[in-house]
Amino acid sequence: MNVHEQVDNDEVGTVLRTRRTRGARLAPLAALVLLSACATHETAPVAAPDAAAQAATRDAAARAQQSHEAHGDTELFDATAYSIEGKTASGKQAREGICAADPDVLPLGSRVRVHDAGEYSGECEIADTGRAIKGREIDIYLASDREAKQFGKKKVRVEKLSSAK
């Protein structure tokens, strides 16, 4: 039976069979055309970033450099505050300008500058260790119990100014 013949006067069936047959005959040809196109296809070179993108990248790099110059090499620490009076681990009297830290991270006698601690930002000497201080934690001495409690726990940046003597 010829595909183009009508079977039982069913035009829809004839059209479907005709399309299937043509598709079957054209499939190998289509595959060859696709393969040859893939074999000869050259990829377009990737365009360089436009001037606006390059300027944005330069601006971001400049801001990062300025931040580094303004704050030196800083590391992120968790900061708390304490107000217990007495002698520190180094033998000095607890007072403002004294901080406690893990001696494996910031040895006793080191000088640091604390950033992002609000009005308590500034330089201090690591003169105490504190039992609970482990790793990148710093405890800032404040004379007022109320202020020490209000300080809570903050993320601060610590810049090492000098190592222990």
N, C-alpha and C positions, 0 to 999 in steps of 0.2 A: 504494500500500500504506500502510495506517495504521501508525503507529509502535507503537501498542499491540497490534497483531496479533502473534501468534507466527509466526516464520518457521522452518520446518522443525523445529518443536517445540524450538527452541533458546531456553530461558528466559534464559540468560546474555546472549545476543545481544540479546534483546528489552529486557532491563533496561538494557544499555549504550546501545542506541539511544534508549530513552526518556530516559535521563539526559542524553544529548548534546543531544537536541532541546529538552528543558526548559531546559538550560543556555544553548542558543543563543537561546531566546526570552527568558530572564531577563537575559542579559548586557547588553543596552542599558539595561534598567531599572536594573540594579545600577550601571552607570556613571553614570547620571543621579543616583541617590541619593548616590553618592560625591562627585560634583561639587558637588551642592547642599550637602552637609555641609561640604565644603572652603570653599565660598564664604561660609557663615555661621559657620564655626568661629572662635571668638575664642581667642587664646592667653592662657593664665593668666599673671598677673604673676609675675615672678621674686621669690621670697621673699627677704627680707633675711637676711643671715647671722645665725645664732643667737647668743645671748649668749656662749657658750663660744668660738666662732670669733672674735668681736670681741675678747674678752679675750686670746686667744692672739696676735692681731695687735698689740694694744696692748703686750703683754709683749715681743714680739720687737722692736718699735720702741724700747721703753725700753732693752732690752739693747744695741741697736745704738748708741743715743745715749750710754749710759754708756761703751761701749767707745771711741767717738769722743772723749769727754771725757777718758778715762783715757790715751789714747794720741795725742791730737791727730790731725793729718793725717799718716798714715803711708803709705809706699809699700813694696811688696814688692821685695826685692833678693835676689840670690844673694850669700852671704857666704863668704869664704875667710879664711885667716889666713896671715900671713908673719912671719918672724923675722930678716930680713936687717938687720944693723946698718949705720949710715951716715947720710948726709944725705939728706933727702927732697927732692922736687921744689920745695918751698917754702924749702929751705935749713935747715930745722930738723933736729935730730938725731932719728932714729927712736927711739921709746920707747912704752911703753904709754900709751894715750889718743890715739894717732895712727892714722888710717885712710887708706887710699888709695881713690880713686874716680875715675871718668871726670869730668874737669873740665867737660864739657858738661852733665852731670847734677847734680853736686855740686861747685861751684867750690872751688878751694883757699882755705882760710881759713874755710870754712863749719863750723858746729858742728852735730852731729847726735846723736840718741839712737838706739842700736840696741836693738831688742826681739827676743826669741825666740832669742837667741844663748847661752842658758844662763848660766853664770857670767861670760861675756864680754859680756853685755848692759850697756849704760851709755852715757855720753856720750863722744864723741871729736871730735877736730878733723880735718878733711880737710886733710892736709898733704902728701900724696903722690899720684902719679897711677898708677904702675905701667904697664908696657908692654902687658900683656895685658888690662887692665881696660877693658871697653867697655860702655856702657849702664848698666843698673841692676845693677851689681856693686859690692861693697864689700870691701876687703881690710883686715882688722883686725890691727894689729901686736901680736904676743905675744913676750915675751923668750925663751921656751923653744922650741927647734926641735921638741922632742917634742910639746908642746902644740899648736903650729901644725899639725903633721902630723895629730894626733888630731882637731883641729877639723874637718878635711875641708871639705865644702861644705854649707851650710845655707841654707834659705829664712828670711830675717829681714825684719822690718819696720823701716824707717828713718824717723825723725821729724826733719824739718829744724827746728832750733832758731834758727839765724841764718845769714844769707848771708855771703859773703865781704866783708871790710872794704874 
